[in-house]
Amino acid sequence: MTESSAVKKTTIRRATIKDVPYILGFIKELAEYEHEPDKVLCTEEMLEKTIFGSVSYAKVLIAQTEEGIPAGFALYFYNYSTWNGKPGIYLEDLYVQPKYRGSSYGSALLYALAQELVDIDGGRLEWSVLKWNTPSIEFYKRLGAVPMDEWQTMRVDGAQIAEMAKRSPGILE
């Protein structure tokens, strides 16, 4: 099967609240793949509230088979480039179950995100990938992605967030 014929048969759709069990399952499988299964604190209730609640902090696309079986997902949110003066998309997670890899589900998800970016007149699509994840890095490069080696990812989480917040001068309304 060629990539173009596989993509034609792939359905990409927006997730609904009924997909929450699949989304959480994909998140847990991804964490297992990344050797950090104990780091997943997310629950179905959290996903329902933060993705499908009154305020949505992220969006999800589902890749499904011809039979309607979810094969993978892309969880993303909008960001903004001050240099481009345009919105962008940050891809938080892209995951395709192992049995469906090589059938263009991952490509189809990224192509759908590129189309969404075009639709909003966005400037760039970005994501992070673990440096040891050679298969994914090679896959992304084949699609035209360029490594941003000069940038260092920084993170604050856990108790450090509360410590930093204690030092906040507050925000005037």
N, C-alpha and C positions, 0 to 999 in steps of 0.2 A: 504494500500500500504506500503510495506516495504521500508526502506531507500535505500537498494541496488537496488530495482527495479525502484525507483524514480530517482536515480542517473543515471541509464542506459538510461532513457528517457530524461534526461536533456542534452541540448546542451550548451556547453560553447564555446564561440568564441571570437576572438579578435575584439574589437570595430573598426568601421570605422568612417570616418567623417560623414556619414549619421546617425550615432547613437548619434550625439551631442545633439539633442533635448531630447532624452531619458536620456542621462547622466545628463544633467542639471536638468531634472525633478526629477531624482533619488536623486541628491544632495539636491534639495529643499525639497523633502519629508523627507530625512534624517535629515535635519536641523529642520524641523517641529517636527519630532519625538524627537529630542534632545532639544527641547524647545528654539531654537535659530533661528527662520526663518528670522529674520532681519539681521543676520550676513552674509548671502550669498550675496557676491558682484560679484560673477562669472557670466559671460555672455556666450552665445553660441560662440561669436567671440573670447573670451579669451580661451575657451576650444579648438577651432579650431587651434588657434595659438600655445598654449602650449603643446597640446597633438598630434596634427596632422600637426604641422608646420615643418619648416626646422630643428628645434631642438625640440625633444620630451622630456619633463620633467617628464612625467608619462605615464603609460600604463593602458589600461582598458580592462577587460574581461566582457563579457555580458553573463548572464544565460538566456536562452530563452526556452519557452515552445515548445511542439511538433508542435504547430501551428506557431511557429516563432515569438511569442510575447515576447519582452524583459521583464523579470520578476525581474531582479536585476543586480547588477554590483559589480565589485571589481576594485578600482582604486589604483594603487601601483607604486612604483618606487624602483630602486636598491639602496642599501646602502652598506657599507663595514664594516666588523668586523676586527679591528686590532688584536684582540686576536686570532681569528680563522684564520686570513690571507685569508679570503674568502669573496666573495660578499654575500649579503643577499637581502631579499625583505622586504620592509616596506609597509604594507597594510594601506593606508591612509583612505579609506572608503570601507566598505562592506555593501551593502543594498539590501534587498529583499522586494518587496512590500508586505504589510500585507496579501493580498489574496493568496499569493504564499508561505507564511511561513509554515514550517512544511512539505514541499514537497521536501526537500533536495537540494533546489537551493543554499542555503548558504553553505552547506557542499560541494557541487560540485564545487563551486567557490574556496573554500579553498583547496580542493584536487587538483584542476588545478594549483593553486599557488605552492603547494608543489611539483607537477611534474615539474613546471618551475624551481623551486629551485634545484631539482635533476639534471635537464638538464644542468644547469650552474655550477654544483658542488658547490652550495651555502651552507652557514653555518647555516642560521636561517631565520625564518619568524617571523616578529614582527608587533605588532599593539597596539594601545591604545583603551581602552574602558572606558566609563564613569562609575564611581564607583556605581552609582544608577541603572545602566542598568543590573539588575539581570538576566533577560531572556537571554541576550547576553552572559554574563559572564558564566552562566551555560552551554549554548550551546558550547562555546569555550572550557570549561573544559571537556565536553563529547568527544570532538575531540582530547583531549590530551594537550591542551594549559595549561601553568603554569603561574599563576600571578607573576609579578615581583614587589612584594610589597616593596622591599628595594630601588627601584628607584623612583625618583621624576621627573616628566615631567616639563621642563622649556620652556618658550616661550618668544620671543621678537616679537612684531608686531606694526603696526601703526606708529605713530610719533616717537616712541622710536628707530625704525630702522634708521631713518634719523639722529637722535641725536647720535647714536653710530657711524654711518658712518662718521660723521663730525670729529670724533676723530681718524679715520684710518690714520696710517702712510703711506698708499699706499702699493702697491705690486710691487716689481721689476719684470720686464719681462726678 
